[in-house]
Amino acid sequence: MSGKFEPKTPVQLNPPKSDPISPEFLKQCNGVDGNLCYVAIKGQVFDVTGNKAYQPGGSYNVFAGHDASRALALTSTKAEDVRPDWSDLGEKEVGVLNDWYTFFSKRYNIVGVVEGAANL
């Protein structure tokens, strides 16, 4: 099962960065007007700029510019679920969140960590 999350086409990733990214800056990275497009999971910020699904009008744009940990754990695209807190979720949801983290980490560069993130 180790290849379960491997991308179909190999991806050359940069070493993960731990640069602090403010929540305000993250919010601006929503893909609007050609801006960067970032999604955070468990406080780690992924650059998803090249994926149209996260750009305005894309099916996952609701995640852009946010820490979407809770929504991913719940497999939800509801705006009210897009938030960093997942501490109250059950084992099953935490497993789903960890799977999403693995999925993202094999496809997108980690460009930093959300400043003050308590959900690492």
Secondary structure, 3 states (H helix, E strand, C coil): CCCCCCCCCCCCCCCCCCCEECHHHHHHCECHHHCCEEEEECCEEEECCCCHHHCCCCCCHHHCCEECHHHHHCCCCCHHHCCCCCCCCCHHHHHHHHHHHHHHHCCCEEEEEECCCCCC
